[in-house]
Every structure is written in structure tokens, then in C-alpha cells.
Amino acid sequence: MGESKPTGELHLRMVGQTTDWRLLVHGASPTEDELASWMQEGMVARILVAEQGSNEPHTLLVNFSHVVSARLFPVMHTGRGVHF
């Protein structure tokens, strides 16, 4: 897929887990309203992400019926790197 910069960081808390799953979103980031709708409807959504420690983005299918909380942080690209 080539080198691309993340557009956001998505934190998902899954049912029964005590820590968040941190994903770097590439391409169009979902909005808070989209995340809320996916969780309410229990949708499966396709998101382009790179996991922490990996630079290669890939498509991930997330079953939002198993997500109990979601936080989305925008990315700011500066001359010194990426900041959330």
C-alpha cells in the first residue's frame, strides 16, 4: 500500500478487556457520530489502520457490537513528526 501517514489514533475498548486497543487510522477517519452509530447498531466496519509498532497500513474489520468505548484522536503532522 505504500508509505502513508496516519490521520488519527483510534482507541477501542472491547467487552471484557481492561485496556484499549490502539490503532493508527489511515485515510478517512471515522467521525464520533459514525462510531456511536456503529456501536448502537452493532455494525461491522472496515477501517484502514496500522497497529502500534507497524508502519504498514491494512484493512481491519471491527465488530462494533463488541466495543464498549471508543476514543478518536486527530493527528497533527509537524516538522518533528506526528503528534496526537
C-alpha positions as CSV (number, residue, x, y, z in Angstrom):
1,M,0.0,0.0,0.0
2,G,3.0,2.3,0.2
3,E,4.0,4.7,2.9
4,S,1.2,6.9,4.2
5,K,0.8,9.0,7.3
6,P,-1.8,8.3,9.9
7,T,-4.8,10.6,10.1
8,G,-5.9,9.7,13.6
9,E,-5.5,7.4,16.5
10,L,-8.5,5.2,17.5
11,H,-8.7,3.6,20.9
12,L,-11.2,0.8,21.2
13,R,-12.2,-0.9,24.5
14,M,-13.6,-4.4,23.8
15,V,-16.0,-6.3,26.0
16,G,-14.2,-8.0,28.9
17,Q,-10.9,-6.2,28.3
18,T,-9.3,-3.7,30.7
19,T,-7.1,-1.9,28.2
20,D,-7.7,-0.2,25.0
21,W,-6.7,-1.4,21.5
22,R,-4.7,1.4,20.0
23,L,-4.9,1.7,16.2
24,L,-3.4,4.3,13.8
25,V,-6.1,5.2,11.3
26,H,-5.0,5.9,7.7
27,G,-7.2,7.5,5.1
28,A,-10.6,9.0,6.2
29,S,-11.0,8.8,10.0
30,P,-14.5,7.9,11.2
31,T,-16.4,10.7,13.0
32,E,-17.6,10.5,16.5
33,D,-21.2,10.2,15.2
34,E,-20.2,7.3,12.9
35,L,-18.5,5.5,15.8
36,A,-21.6,6.0,18.0
37,S,-23.9,4.7,15.3
38,W,-21.7,1.7,14.6
39,M,-21.7,0.8,18.3
40,Q,-25.5,1.3,18.7
41,E,-26.3,-0.8,15.6
42,G,-23.6,-3.4,16.3
43,M,-22.2,-2.9,12.8
44,V,-19.0,-4.4,11.3
45,A,-16.9,-1.6,9.9
46,R,-13.9,-1.7,7.6
47,I,-11.1,0.7,8.7
48,L,-7.7,1.2,7.2
49,V,-5.2,1.1,10.1
50,A,-1.7,0.3,11.2
51,E,-1.3,-1.2,14.7
52,Q,1.2,0.2,17.2
53,G,4.7,-0.8,16.2
54,S,3.8,-1.3,12.5
55,N,4.1,1.2,9.7
56,E,2.2,-0.9,7.1
57,P,-1.5,0.0,6.9
58,H,-4.0,-2.7,6.3
59,T,-7.8,-3.1,6.3
60,L,-9.3,-4.2,9.6
61,L,-12.9,-5.4,10.1
62,V,-14.1,-4.3,13.5
63,N,-17.3,-5.8,15.0
64,F,-18.6,-2.7,16.9
65,S,-21.2,-4.9,18.8
66,H,-18.1,-5.9,21.0
67,V,-16.9,-2.3,21.5
68,V,-17.8,-0.7,24.8
69,S,-15.9,2.6,24.4
70,A,-14.2,4.4,21.5
71,R,-12.0,7.5,21.5
72,L,-10.6,9.2,18.4
73,F,-7.7,11.5,18.5
74,P,-6.8,13.7,15.5
75,V,-3.2,13.7,14.2
76,M,-1.1,16.8,13.7
77,H,1.9,16.4,11.3
78,T,4.7,18.7,12.2
79,G,8.3,19.0,11.0
80,R,9.3,17.0,14.1
81,G,7.0,14.1,13.5
82,V,3.4,13.1,14.3
83,H,1.5,14.3,17.4
84,F,-1.9,13.2,18.8
